[in-house]
């Protein structure tokens, strides 16, 4: 590794101070959000919208499938499954 090499990808949570610091210090780096934190936020926000336990399990299964989608061509199908699960 070169001494003058800078990071190209940085994974953070949604801390805006940290994101702004990354933009300042590493302006050419791509900032990705941490999947753990995204999943945690989805669960917190969606839990109040889904009343039934079996529906919640179905929504979380559909969310997990969408996140782990194997290829771009399958994304729309997984998204429709999640939308159907959320409408239960």
PyMOL Python script that loads the backbone (N, CA, C, O; Angstrom):
from pymol import cmd

cmd.read_pdbstr("""\
ATOM      1  N   UNK A   1       0.847  -1.175   0.000  1.00  0.00           N
ATOM      2  CA  UNK A   1       0.000   0.000   0.000  1.00  0.00           C
ATOM      3  C   UNK A   1       0.891   1.237   0.000  1.00  0.00           C
ATOM      4  O   UNK A   1       1.893   1.301   0.712  1.00  0.00           O
ATOM      5  N   UNK A   2       0.510   2.203  -0.801  1.00  0.00           N
ATOM      6  CA  UNK A   2       1.283   3.438  -0.863  1.00  0.00           C
ATOM      7  C   UNK A   2       1.025   4.284   0.375  1.00  0.00           C
ATOM      8  O   UNK A   2      -0.049   4.222   0.974  1.00  0.00           O
ATOM      9  N   UNK A   3       2.007   5.059   0.742  1.00  0.00           N
ATOM     10  CA  UNK A   3       1.883   5.936   1.900  1.00  0.00           C
ATOM     11  C   UNK A   3       0.837   7.023   1.662  1.00  0.00           C
ATOM     12  O   UNK A   3       0.142   7.430   2.593  1.00  0.00           O
ATOM     13  N   UNK A   4       0.724   7.488   0.440  1.00  0.00           N
ATOM     14  CA  UNK A   4      -0.219   8.563   0.140  1.00  0.00           C
ATOM     15  C   UNK A   4      -1.607   8.064  -0.297  1.00  0.00           C
ATOM     16  O   UNK A   4      -2.442   8.857  -0.731  1.00  0.00           O
ATOM     17  N   UNK A   5      -1.845   6.769  -0.183  1.00  0.00           N
ATOM     18  CA  UNK A   5      -3.142   6.202  -0.581  1.00  0.00           C
ATOM     19  C   UNK A   5      -4.215   6.600   0.428  1.00  0.00           C
ATOM     20  O   UNK A   5      -3.994   6.547   1.638  1.00  0.00           O
ATOM     21  N   UNK A   6      -5.373   6.997  -0.082  1.00  0.00           N
ATOM     22  CA  UNK A   6      -6.498   7.360   0.771  1.00  0.00           C
ATOM     23  C   UNK A   6      -7.599   6.314   0.647  1.00  0.00           C
ATOM     24  O   UNK A   6      -7.654   5.544  -0.312  1.00  0.00           O
ATOM     25  N   UNK A   7      -8.460   6.313   1.634  1.00  0.00           N
ATOM     26  CA  UNK A   7      -9.580   5.373   1.622  1.00  0.00           C
ATOM     27  C   UNK A   7     -10.508   5.677   0.453  1.00  0.00           C
ATOM     28  O   UNK A   7     -10.709   6.836   0.090  1.00  0.00           O
ATOM     29  N   UNK A   8     -11.066   4.633  -0.126  1.00  0.00           N
ATOM     30  CA  UNK A   8     -11.997   4.802  -1.245  1.00  0.00           C
ATOM     31  C   UNK A   8     -13.440   4.569  -0.811  1.00  0.00           C
ATOM     32  O   UNK A   8     -14.361   5.161  -1.375  1.00  0.00           O
ATOM     33  N   UNK A   9     -13.641   3.714   0.185  1.00  0.00           N
ATOM     34  CA  UNK A   9     -14.990   3.417   0.680  1.00  0.00           C
ATOM     35  C   UNK A   9     -14.960   3.455   2.194  1.00  0.00           C
ATOM     36  O   UNK A   9     -14.055   2.906   2.822  1.00  0.00           O
ATOM     37  N   UNK A  10     -15.963   4.112   2.779  1.00  0.00           N
ATOM     38  CA  UNK A  10     -16.076   4.204   4.229  1.00  0.00           C
ATOM     39  C   UNK A  10     -17.511   3.840   4.596  1.00  0.00           C
ATOM     40  O   UNK A  10     -18.456   4.350   3.995  1.00  0.00           O
ATOM     41  N   UNK A  11     -17.674   2.964   5.577  1.00  0.00           N
ATOM     42  CA  UNK A  11     -18.995   2.550   6.039  1.00  0.00           C
ATOM     43  C   UNK A  11     -19.259   3.218   7.380  1.00  0.00           C
ATOM     44  O   UNK A  11     -18.466   3.094   8.313  1.00  0.00           O
ATOM     45  N   UNK A  12     -20.386   3.931   7.469  1.00  0.00           N
ATOM     46  CA  UNK A  12     -20.735   4.634   8.701  1.00  0.00           C
ATOM     47  C   UNK A  12     -22.190   4.359   9.060  1.00  0.00           C
ATOM     48  O   UNK A  12     -22.948   3.774   8.285  1.00  0.00           O
ATOM     49  N   UNK A  13     -22.556   4.804  10.268  1.00  0.00           N
ATOM     50  CA  UNK A  13     -23.980   4.845  10.587  1.00  0.00           C
ATOM     51  C   UNK A  13     -24.494   6.179  10.064  1.00  0.00           C
ATOM     52  O   UNK A  13     -23.801   6.834   9.285  1.00  0.00           O
ATOM     53  N   UNK A  14     -25.655   6.588  10.458  1.00  0.00           N
ATOM     54  CA  UNK A  14     -26.242   7.813   9.896  1.00  0.00           C
ATOM     55  C   UNK A  14     -25.922   9.026  10.767  1.00  0.00           C
ATOM     56  O   UNK A  14     -26.749   9.928  10.895  1.00  0.00           O
ATOM     57  N   UNK A  15     -24.767   9.056  11.349  1.00  0.00           N
ATOM     58  CA  UNK A  15     -24.314  10.192  12.156  1.00  0.00           C
ATOM     59  C   UNK A  15     -23.852  11.293  11.202  1.00  0.00           C
ATOM     60  O   UNK A  15     -22.818  11.168  10.546  1.00  0.00           O
ATOM     61  N   UNK A  16     -24.634  12.373  11.134  1.00  0.00           N
ATOM     62  CA  UNK A  16     -24.360  13.427  10.154  1.00  0.00           C
ATOM     63  C   UNK A  16     -23.021  14.115  10.391  1.00  0.00           C
ATOM     64  O   UNK A  16     -22.363  14.531   9.437  1.00  0.00           O
ATOM     65  N   UNK A  17     -22.610  14.238  11.647  1.00  0.00           N
ATOM     66  CA  UNK A  17     -21.299  14.836  11.933  1.00  0.00           C
ATOM     67  C   UNK A  17     -20.193  13.977  11.341  1.00  0.00           C
ATOM     68  O   UNK A  17     -19.251  14.494  10.739  1.00  0.00           O
ATOM     69  N   UNK A  18     -20.307  12.681  11.511  1.00  0.00           N
ATOM     70  CA  UNK A  18     -19.311  11.760  10.968  1.00  0.00           C
ATOM     71  C   UNK A  18     -19.326  11.785   9.436  1.00  0.00           C
ATOM     72  O   UNK A  18     -18.270  11.802   8.804  1.00  0.00           O
ATOM     73  N   UNK A  19     -20.508  11.787   8.850  1.00  0.00           N
ATOM     74  CA  UNK A  19     -20.622  11.826   7.388  1.00  0.00           C
ATOM     75  C   UNK A  19     -19.992  13.099   6.841  1.00  0.00           C
ATOM     76  O   UNK A  19     -19.277  13.055   5.841  1.00  0.00           O
ATOM     77  N   UNK A  20     -20.249  14.225   7.484  1.00  0.00           N
ATOM     78  CA  UNK A  20     -19.649  15.490   7.041  1.00  0.00           C
ATOM     79  C   UNK A  20     -18.135  15.479   7.198  1.00  0.00           C
ATOM     80  O   UNK A  20     -17.420  16.005   6.344  1.00  0.00           O
ATOM     81  N   UNK A  21     -17.639  14.885   8.281  1.00  0.00           N
ATOM     82  CA  UNK A  21     -16.191  14.786   8.474  1.00  0.00           C
ATOM     83  C   UNK A  21     -15.561  13.917   7.392  1.00  0.00           C
ATOM     84  O   UNK A  21     -14.490  14.240   6.878  1.00  0.00           O
ATOM     85  N   UNK A  22     -16.217  12.826   7.050  1.00  0.00           N
ATOM     86  CA  UNK A  22     -15.711  11.941   5.991  1.00  0.00           C
ATOM     87  C   UNK A  22     -15.639  12.708   4.670  1.00  0.00           C
ATOM     88  O   UNK A  22     -14.661  12.588   3.932  1.00  0.00           O
ATOM     89  N   UNK A  23     -16.679  13.498   4.372  1.00  0.00           N
ATOM     90  CA  UNK A  23     -16.679  14.285   3.130  1.00  0.00           C
ATOM     91  C   UNK A  23     -15.522  15.283   3.098  1.00  0.00           C
ATOM     92  O   UNK A  23     -14.940  15.545   2.045  1.00  0.00           O
ATOM     93  N   UNK A  24     -15.201  15.831   4.262  1.00  0.00           N
ATOM     94  CA  UNK A  24     -14.127  16.822   4.336  1.00  0.00           C
ATOM     95  C   UNK A  24     -12.751  16.166   4.239  1.00  0.00           C
ATOM     96  O   UNK A  24     -11.894  16.627   3.484  1.00  0.00           O
ATOM     97  N   UNK A  25     -12.541  15.106   4.990  1.00  0.00           N
ATOM     98  CA  UNK A  25     -11.228  14.460   5.069  1.00  0.00           C
ATOM     99  C   UNK A  25     -10.965  13.566   3.866  1.00  0.00           C
ATOM    100  O   UNK A  25      -9.844  13.517   3.359  1.00  0.00           O
ATOM    101  N   UNK A  26     -11.989  12.862   3.408  1.00  0.00           N
ATOM    102  CA  UNK A  26     -11.859  11.931   2.281  1.00  0.00           C
ATOM    103  C   UNK A  26     -12.872  12.306   1.198  1.00  0.00           C
ATOM    104  O   UNK A  26     -13.838  11.569   0.996  1.00  0.00           O
ATOM    105  N   UNK A  27     -12.686  13.420   0.499  1.00  0.00           N
ATOM    106  CA  UNK A  27     -13.699  13.905  -0.446  1.00  0.00           C
ATOM    107  C   UNK A  27     -13.981  12.965  -1.615  1.00  0.00           C
ATOM    108  O   UNK A  27     -15.070  13.015  -2.189  1.00  0.00           O
ATOM    109  N   UNK A  28     -13.042  12.125  -1.975  1.00  0.00           N
ATOM    110  CA  UNK A  28     -13.252  11.217  -3.104  1.00  0.00           C
ATOM    111  C   UNK A  28     -13.770   9.845  -2.680  1.00  0.00           C
ATOM    112  O   UNK A  28     -14.044   8.997  -3.529  1.00  0.00           O
ATOM    113  N   UNK A  29     -13.907   9.622  -1.378  1.00  0.00           N
ATOM    114  CA  UNK A  29     -14.362   8.321  -0.882  1.00  0.00           C
ATOM    115  C   UNK A  29     -15.876   8.190  -1.022  1.00  0.00           C
ATOM    116  O   UNK A  29     -16.606   9.179  -0.953  1.00  0.00           O
ATOM    117  N   UNK A  30     -16.328   6.977  -1.216  1.00  0.00           N
ATOM    118  CA  UNK A  30     -17.754   6.668  -1.233  1.00  0.00           C
ATOM    119  C   UNK A  30     -18.170   6.323   0.179  1.00  0.00           C
ATOM    120  O   UNK A  30     -17.552   5.473   0.820  1.00  0.00           O
ATOM    121  N   UNK A  31     -19.211   6.973   0.674  1.00  0.00           N
ATOM    122  CA  UNK A  31     -19.693   6.711   2.026  1.00  0.00           C
ATOM    123  C   UNK A  31     -20.917   5.811   1.940  1.00  0.00           C
ATOM    124  O   UNK A  31     -21.937   6.203   1.372  1.00  0.00           O
ATOM    125  N   UNK A  32     -20.825   4.614   2.495  1.00  0.00           N
ATOM    126  CA  UNK A  32     -21.936   3.668   2.520  1.00  0.00           C
ATOM    127  C   UNK A  32     -22.505   3.606   3.930  1.00  0.00           C
ATOM    128  O   UNK A  32     -21.773   3.744   4.910  1.00  0.00           O
ATOM    129  N   UNK A  33     -23.809   3.399   4.027  1.00  0.00           N
ATOM    130  CA  UNK A  33     -24.417   3.243   5.335  1.00  0.00           C
ATOM    131  C   UNK A  33     -24.343   1.785   5.760  1.00  0.00           C
ATOM    132  O   UNK A  33     -24.475   0.878   4.938  1.00  0.00           O
ATOM    133  N   UNK A  34     -24.135   1.575   7.035  1.00  0.00           N
ATOM    134  CA  UNK A  34     -23.993   0.249   7.620  1.00  0.00           C
ATOM    135  C   UNK A  34     -25.333  -0.498   7.577  1.00  0.00           C
ATOM    136  O   UNK A  34     -26.355   0.017   8.029  1.00  0.00           O
ATOM    137  N   UNK A  35     -25.314  -1.697   7.036  1.00  0.00           N
ATOM    138  CA  UNK A  35     -26.526  -2.498   6.920  1.00  0.00           C
ATOM    139  C   UNK A  35     -27.135  -2.795   8.290  1.00  0.00           C
ATOM    140  O   UNK A  35     -28.358  -2.830   8.421  1.00  0.00           O
ATOM    141  N   UNK A  36     -26.313  -3.007   9.300  1.00  0.00           N
ATOM    142  CA  UNK A  36     -26.820  -3.252  10.650  1.00  0.00           C
ATOM    143  C   UNK A  36     -27.693  -2.088  11.107  1.00  0.00           C
ATOM    144  O   UNK A  36     -28.784  -2.302  11.636  1.00  0.00           O
ATOM    145  N   UNK A  37     -27.224  -0.861  10.907  1.00  0.00           N
ATOM    146  CA  UNK A  37     -27.964   0.313  11.343  1.00  0.00           C
ATOM    147  C   UNK A  37     -29.217   0.546  10.487  1.00  0.00           C
ATOM    148  O   UNK A  37     -30.250   0.975  11.002  1.00  0.00           O
ATOM    149  N   UNK A  38     -29.128   0.268   9.209  1.00  0.00           N
ATOM    150  CA  UNK A  38     -30.307   0.380   8.346  1.00  0.00           C
ATOM    151  C   UNK A  38     -31.376  -0.605   8.809  1.00  0.00           C
ATOM    152  O   UNK A  38     -32.545  -0.244   8.941  1.00  0.00           O
ATOM    153  N   UNK A  39     -30.969  -1.851   9.055  1.00  0.00           N
ATOM    154  CA  UNK A  39     -31.894  -2.890   9.501  1.00  0.00           C
ATOM    155  C   UNK A  39     -32.529  -2.508  10.839  1.00  0.00           C
ATOM    156  O   UNK A  39     -33.731  -2.687  11.038  1.00  0.00           O
ATOM    157  N   UNK A  40     -31.728  -1.991  11.731  1.00  0.00           N
ATOM    158  CA  UNK A  40     -32.214  -1.569  13.048  1.00  0.00           C
ATOM    159  C   UNK A  40     -33.268  -0.468  12.904  1.00  0.00           C
ATOM    160  O   UNK A  40     -34.292  -0.497  13.587  1.00  0.00           O
ATOM    161  N   UNK A  41     -33.022   0.498  12.021  1.00  0.00           N
ATOM    162  CA  UNK A  41     -33.976   1.589  11.800  1.00  0.00           C
ATOM    163  C   UNK A  41     -35.255   1.088  11.139  1.00  0.00           C
ATOM    164  O   UNK A  41     -36.348   1.522  11.503  1.00  0.00           O
ATOM    165  N   UNK A  42     -35.133   0.190  10.185  1.00  0.00           N
ATOM    166  CA  UNK A  42     -36.319  -0.373   9.528  1.00  0.00           C
ATOM    167  C   UNK A  42     -37.184  -1.089  10.560  1.00  0.00           C
ATOM    168  O   UNK A  42     -38.401  -0.905  10.581  1.00  0.00           O
ATOM    169  N   UNK A  43     -36.573  -1.896  11.411  1.00  0.00           N
ATOM    170  CA  UNK A  43     -37.340  -2.606  12.436  1.00  0.00           C
ATOM    171  C   UNK A  43     -38.023  -1.649  13.393  1.00  0.00           C
ATOM    172  O   UNK A  43     -39.181  -1.855  13.759  1.00  0.00           O
ATOM    173  N   UNK A  44     -37.320  -0.608  13.801  1.00  0.00           N
ATOM    174  CA  UNK A  44     -37.899   0.356  14.742  1.00  0.00           C
ATOM    175  C   UNK A  44     -39.071   1.111  14.117  1.00  0.00           C
ATOM    176  O   UNK A  44     -40.090   1.319  14.776  1.00  0.00           O
ATOM    177  N   UNK A  45     -38.942   1.521  12.864  1.00  0.00           N
ATOM    178  CA  UNK A  45     -39.989   2.306  12.210  1.00  0.00           C
ATOM    179  C   UNK A  45     -41.181   1.447  11.797  1.00  0.00           C
ATOM    180  O   UNK A  45     -42.324   1.895  11.894  1.00  0.00           O
ATOM    181  N   UNK A  46     -40.936   0.237  11.346  1.00  0.00           N
ATOM    182  CA  UNK A  46     -42.006  -0.610  10.821  1.00  0.00           C
ATOM    183  C   UNK A  46     -42.760  -1.367  11.905  1.00  0.00           C
ATOM    184  O   UNK A  46     -43.914  -1.744  11.703  1.00  0.00           O
ATOM    185  N   UNK A  47     -42.135  -1.592  13.037  1.00  0.00           N
ATOM    186  CA  UNK A  47     -42.767  -2.384  14.095  1.00  0.00           C
ATOM    187  C   UNK A  47     -44.116  -1.792  14.500  1.00  0.00           C
ATOM    188  O   UNK A  47     -45.065  -2.529  14.770  1.00  0.00           O
ATOM    189  N   UNK A  48     -44.197  -0.482  14.542  1.00  0.00           N
ATOM    190  CA  UNK A  48     -45.453   0.153  14.952  1.00  0.00           C
ATOM    191  C   UNK A  48     -46.525   0.078  13.865  1.00  0.00           C
ATOM    192  O   UNK A  48     -47.708   0.268  14.147  1.00  0.00           O
ATOM    193  N   UNK A  49     -46.122  -0.195  12.641  1.00  0.00           N
ATOM    194  CA  UNK A  49     -47.079  -0.241  11.535  1.00  0.00           C
ATOM    195  C   UNK A  49     -47.695  -1.622  11.334  1.00  0.00           C
ATOM    196  O   UNK A  49     -48.726  -1.753  10.675  1.00  0.00           O
ATOM    197  N   UNK A  50     -47.075  -2.640  11.893  1.00  0.00           N
ATOM    198  CA  UNK A  50     -47.534  -4.014  11.695  1.00  0.00           C
ATOM    199  C   UNK A  50     -48.055  -4.548  13.022  1.00  0.00           C
ATOM    200  O   UNK A  50     -47.288  -4.739  13.966  1.00  0.00           O
ATOM    201  N   UNK A  51     -49.347  -4.786  13.089  1.00  0.00           N
ATOM    202  CA  UNK A  51     -49.979  -5.172  14.345  1.00  0.00           C
ATOM    203  C   UNK A  51     -49.874  -6.669  14.639  1.00  0.00           C
ATOM    204  O   UNK A  51     -49.683  -7.061  15.790  1.00  0.00           O
ATOM    205  N   UNK A  52     -49.996  -7.496  13.622  1.00  0.00           N
ATOM    206  CA  UNK A  52     -50.041  -8.940  13.851  1.00  0.00           C
ATOM    207  C   UNK A  52     -48.647  -9.549  13.840  1.00  0.00           C
ATOM    208  O   UNK A  52     -47.810  -9.193  13.010  1.00  0.00           O
ATOM    209  N   UNK A  53     -48.401 -10.474  14.772  1.00  0.00           N
ATOM    210  CA  UNK A  53     -47.096 -11.123  14.883  1.00  0.00           C
ATOM    211  C   UNK A  53     -46.722 -11.867  13.606  1.00  0.00           C
ATOM    212  O   UNK A  53     -45.595 -11.740  13.127  1.00  0.00           O
ATOM    213  N   UNK A  54     -47.655 -12.646  13.045  1.00  0.00           N
ATOM    214  CA  UNK A  54     -47.333 -13.410  11.833  1.00  0.00           C
ATOM    215  C   UNK A  54     -47.078 -12.477  10.651  1.00  0.00           C
ATOM    216  O   UNK A  54     -46.260 -12.792   9.786  1.00  0.00           O
ATOM    217  N   UNK A  55     -47.763 -11.335  10.599  1.00  0.00           N
ATOM    218  CA  UNK A  55     -47.512 -10.357   9.538  1.00  0.00           C
ATOM    219  C   UNK A  55     -46.132  -9.738   9.707  1.00  0.00           C
ATOM    220  O   UNK A  55     -45.424  -9.520   8.724  1.00  0.00           O
ATOM    221  N   UNK A  56     -45.747  -9.453  10.946  1.00  0.00           N
ATOM    222  CA  UNK A  56     -44.416  -8.889  11.230  1.00  0.00           C
ATOM    223  C   UNK A  56     -43.326  -9.829  10.745  1.00  0.00           C
ATOM    224  O   UNK A  56     -42.364  -9.391  10.115  1.00  0.00           O
ATOM    225  N   UNK A  57     -43.466 -11.109  11.028  1.00  0.00           N
ATOM    226  CA  UNK A  57     -42.475 -12.091  10.587  1.00  0.00           C
ATOM    227  C   UNK A  57     -42.380 -12.115   9.062  1.00  0.00           C
ATOM    228  O   UNK A  57     -41.287 -12.226   8.507  1.00  0.00           O
ATOM    229  N   UNK A  58     -43.517 -12.011   8.391  1.00  0.00           N
ATOM    230  CA  UNK A  58     -43.552 -12.017   6.929  1.00  0.00           C
ATOM    231  C   UNK A  58     -42.881 -10.759   6.366  1.00  0.00           C
ATOM    232  O   UNK A  58     -42.137 -10.832   5.388  1.00  0.00           O
ATOM    233  N   UNK A  59     -43.147  -9.615   6.984  1.00  0.00           N
ATOM    234  CA  UNK A  59     -42.520  -8.357   6.554  1.00  0.00           C
ATOM    235  C   UNK A  59     -41.005  -8.446   6.724  1.00  0.00           C
ATOM    236  O   UNK A  59     -40.260  -8.064   5.821  1.00  0.00           O
ATOM    237  N   UNK A  60     -40.547  -8.939   7.858  1.00  0.00           N
ATOM    238  CA  UNK A  60     -39.104  -9.030   8.110  1.00  0.00           C
ATOM    239  C   UNK A  60     -38.434 -10.034   7.165  1.00  0.00           C
ATOM    240  O   UNK A  60     -37.298  -9.826   6.740  1.00  0.00           O
ATOM    241  N   UNK A  61     -39.131 -11.108   6.841  1.00  0.00           N
ATOM    242  CA  UNK A  61     -38.601 -12.076   5.877  1.00  0.00           C
ATOM    243  C   UNK A  61     -38.483 -11.440   4.490  1.00  0.00           C
ATOM    244  O   UNK A  61     -37.486 -11.624   3.792  1.00  0.00           O
ATOM    245  N   UNK A  62     -39.524 -10.687   4.104  1.00  0.00           N
ATOM    246  CA  UNK A  62     -39.498 -10.015   2.804  1.00  0.00           C
ATOM    247  C   UNK A  62     -38.415  -8.942   2.764  1.00  0.00           C
ATOM    248  O   UNK A  62     -37.751  -8.776   1.741  1.00  0.00           O
ATOM    249  N   UNK A  63     -38.227  -8.212   3.861  1.00  0.00           N
ATOM    250  CA  UNK A  63     -37.167  -7.195   3.949  1.00  0.00           C
ATOM    251  C   UNK A  63     -35.796  -7.854   3.810  1.00  0.00           C
ATOM    252  O   UNK A  63     -34.948  -7.375   3.058  1.00  0.00           O
ATOM    253  N   UNK A  64     -35.581  -8.950   4.535  1.00  0.00           N
ATOM    254  CA  UNK A  64     -34.302  -9.657   4.458  1.00  0.00           C
ATOM    255  C   UNK A  64     -34.016 -10.163   3.053  1.00  0.00           C
ATOM    256  O   UNK A  64     -32.879 -10.101   2.585  1.00  0.00           O
ATOM    257  N   UNK A  65     -35.040 -10.661   2.386  1.00  0.00           N
ATOM    258  CA  UNK A  65     -34.866 -11.136   1.009  1.00  0.00           C
ATOM    259  C   UNK A  65     -34.511  -9.990   0.071  1.00  0.00           C
ATOM    260  O   UNK A  65     -33.675 -10.144  -0.820  1.00  0.00           O
ATOM    261  N   UNK A  66     -35.144  -8.846   0.273  1.00  0.00           N
ATOM    262  CA  UNK A  66     -34.846  -7.685  -0.570  1.00  0.00           C
ATOM    263  C   UNK A  66     -33.409  -7.221  -0.365  1.00  0.00           C
ATOM    264  O   UNK A  66     -32.700  -6.935  -1.330  1.00  0.00           O
ATOM    265  N   UNK A  67     -32.985  -7.149   0.882  1.00  0.00           N
ATOM    266  CA  UNK A  67     -31.622  -6.700   1.195  1.00  0.00           C
ATOM    267  C   UNK A  67     -30.587  -7.676   0.630  1.00  0.00           C
ATOM    268  O   UNK A  67     -29.528  -7.260   0.159  1.00  0.00           O
ATOM    269  N   UNK A  68     -30.894  -8.956   0.677  1.00  0.00           N
ATOM    270  CA  UNK A  68     -29.962  -9.986   0.188  1.00  0.00           C
ATOM    271  C   UNK A  68     -30.248 -10.385  -1.255  1.00  0.00           C
ATOM    272  O   UNK A  68     -29.826 -11.453  -1.696  1.00  0.00           O
ATOM    273  N   UNK A  69     -30.944  -9.557  -1.978  1.00  0.00           N
ATOM    274  CA  UNK A  69     -31.311  -9.842  -3.362  1.00  0.00           C
ATOM    275  C   UNK A  69     -30.069 -10.265  -4.158  1.00  0.00           C
ATOM    276  O   UNK A  69     -29.064  -9.554  -4.158  1.00  0.00           O
ATOM    277  N   UNK A  70     -30.133 -11.406  -4.828  1.00  0.00           N
ATOM    278  CA  UNK A  70     -28.942 -11.937  -5.492  1.00  0.00           C
ATOM    279  C   UNK A  70     -28.505 -11.176  -6.742  1.00  0.00           C
ATOM    280  O   UNK A  70     -27.333 -11.225  -7.117  1.00  0.00           O
ATOM    281  N   UNK A  71     -29.438 -10.473  -7.391  1.00  0.00           N
ATOM    282  CA  UNK A  71     -29.055  -9.764  -8.617  1.00  0.00           C
ATOM    283  C   UNK A  71     -30.040  -8.633  -8.885  1.00  0.00           C
ATOM    284  O   UNK A  71     -31.165  -8.637  -8.384  1.00  0.00           O
ATOM    285  N   UNK A  72     -29.610  -7.691  -9.663  1.00  0.00           N
ATOM    286  CA  UNK A  72     -30.421  -6.520  -9.968  1.00  0.00           C
ATOM    287  C   UNK A  72     -31.718  -6.884 -10.683  1.00  0.00           C
ATOM    288  O   UNK A  72     -32.747  -6.241 -10.472  1.00  0.00           O
ATOM    289  N   UNK A  73     -31.672  -7.902 -11.517  1.00  0.00           N
ATOM    290  CA  UNK A  73     -32.867  -8.276 -12.275  1.00  0.00           C
ATOM    291  C   UNK A  73     -33.983  -8.837 -11.376  1.00  0.00           C
ATOM    292  O   UNK A  73     -35.147  -8.836 -11.777  1.00  0.00           O
ATOM    293  N   UNK A  74     -33.648  -9.309 -10.184  1.00  0.00           N
ATOM    294  CA  UNK A  74     -34.650  -9.842  -9.252  1.00  0.00           C
ATOM    295  C   UNK A  74     -35.171  -8.792  -8.282  1.00  0.00           C
ATOM    296  O   UNK A  74     -36.126  -9.048  -7.549  1.00  0.00           O
ATOM    297  N   UNK A  75     -34.562  -7.622  -8.268  1.00  0.00           N
ATOM    298  CA  UNK A  75     -34.887  -6.611  -7.266  1.00  0.00           C
ATOM    299  C   UNK A  75     -36.367  -6.237  -7.279  1.00  0.00           C
ATOM    300  O   UNK A  75     -36.993  -6.180  -6.220  1.00  0.00           O
ATOM    301  N   UNK A  76     -36.933  -5.981  -8.451  1.00  0.00           N
ATOM    302  CA  UNK A  76     -38.346  -5.569  -8.538  1.00  0.00           C
ATOM    303  C   UNK A  76     -39.277  -6.621  -7.952  1.00  0.00           C
ATOM    304  O   UNK A  76     -40.257  -6.284  -7.288  1.00  0.00           O
ATOM    305  N   UNK A  77     -38.977  -7.881  -8.190  1.00  0.00           N
ATOM    306  CA  UNK A  77     -39.795  -8.969  -7.639  1.00  0.00           C
ATOM    307  C   UNK A  77     -39.738  -8.959  -6.105  1.00  0.00           C
ATOM    308  O   UNK A  77     -40.769  -9.070  -5.441  1.00  0.00           O
ATOM    309  N   UNK A  78     -38.540  -8.828  -5.554  1.00  0.00           N
ATOM    310  CA  UNK A  78     -38.389  -8.798  -4.099  1.00  0.00           C
ATOM    311  C   UNK A  78     -39.049  -7.555  -3.495  1.00  0.00           C
ATOM    312  O   UNK A  78     -39.625  -7.614  -2.409  1.00  0.00           O
ATOM    313  N   UNK A  79     -38.960  -6.444  -4.203  1.00  0.00           N
ATOM    314  CA  UNK A  79     -39.597  -5.220  -3.728  1.00  0.00           C
ATOM    315  C   UNK A  79     -41.116  -5.378  -3.703  1.00  0.00           C
ATOM    316  O   UNK A  79     -41.765  -4.939  -2.753  1.00  0.00           O
ATOM    317  N   UNK A  80     -41.688  -5.994  -4.727  1.00  0.00           N
ATOM    318  CA  UNK A  80     -43.135  -6.237  -4.751  1.00  0.00           C
ATOM    319  C   UNK A  80     -43.552  -7.142  -3.599  1.00  0.00           C
ATOM    320  O   UNK A  80     -44.601  -6.931  -2.990  1.00  0.00           O
ATOM    321  N   UNK A  81     -42.738  -8.148  -3.301  1.00  0.00           N
ATOM    322  CA  UNK A  81     -43.019  -9.033  -2.161  1.00  0.00           C
ATOM    323  C   UNK A  81     -43.043  -8.251  -0.853  1.00  0.00           C
ATOM    324  O   UNK A  81     -43.903  -8.482  -0.003  1.00  0.00           O
ATOM    325  N   UNK A  82     -42.103  -7.330  -0.691  1.00  0.00           N
ATOM    326  CA  UNK A  82     -42.058  -6.516   0.514  1.00  0.00           C
ATOM    327  C   UNK A  82     -43.283  -5.596   0.577  1.00  0.00           C
ATOM    328  O   UNK A  82     -43.889  -5.436   1.637  1.00  0.00           O
ATOM    329  N   UNK A  83     -43.636  -5.008  -0.532  1.00  0.00           N
ATOM    330  CA  UNK A  83     -44.815  -4.129  -0.571  1.00  0.00           C
ATOM    331  C   UNK A  83     -46.088  -4.907  -0.219  1.00  0.00           C
ATOM    332  O   UNK A  83     -46.950  -4.398   0.498  1.00  0.00           O
ATOM    333  N   UNK A  84     -46.202  -6.125  -0.719  1.00  0.00           N
ATOM    334  CA  UNK A  84     -47.370  -6.965  -0.393  1.00  0.00           C
ATOM    335  C   UNK A  84     -47.377  -7.304   1.097  1.00  0.00           C
ATOM    336  O   UNK A  84     -48.423  -7.273   1.744  1.00  0.00           O
ATOM    337  N   UNK A  85     -46.202  -7.628   1.632  1.00  0.00           N
ATOM    338  CA  UNK A  85     -46.101  -7.976   3.052  1.00  0.00           C
ATOM    339  C   UNK A  85     -46.503  -6.786   3.931  1.00  0.00           C
ATOM    340  O   UNK A  85     -47.150  -6.959   4.964  1.00  0.00           O
ATOM    341  N   UNK A  86     -46.119  -5.599   3.517  1.00  0.00           N
ATOM    342  CA  UNK A  86     -46.430  -4.407   4.298  1.00  0.00           C
ATOM    343  C   UNK A  86     -47.901  -4.022   4.240  1.00  0.00           C
ATOM    344  O   UNK A  86     -48.397  -3.293   5.100  1.00  0.00           O
ATOM    345  N   UNK A  87     -48.584  -4.511   3.231  1.00  0.00           N
ATOM    346  CA  UNK A  87     -50.011  -4.161   3.104  1.00  0.00           C
ATOM    347  C   UNK A  87     -50.912  -5.127   3.862  1.00  0.00           C
ATOM    348  O   UNK A  87     -52.130  -4.952   3.863  1.00  0.00           O
ATOM    349  N   UNK A  88     -50.347  -6.135   4.501  1.00  0.00           N
ATOM    350  CA  UNK A  88     -51.171  -7.095   5.262  1.00  0.00           C
ATOM    351  C   UNK A  88     -51.787  -6.449   6.479  1.00  0.00           C
ATOM    352  O   UNK A  88     -52.507  -7.108   7.230  1.00  0.00           O
TER     353      UNK A  88
END
""", "prot")
cmd.dss("prot")
cmd.show_as("cartoon", "prot")
cmd.util.cbc("prot")
cmd.orient("prot")
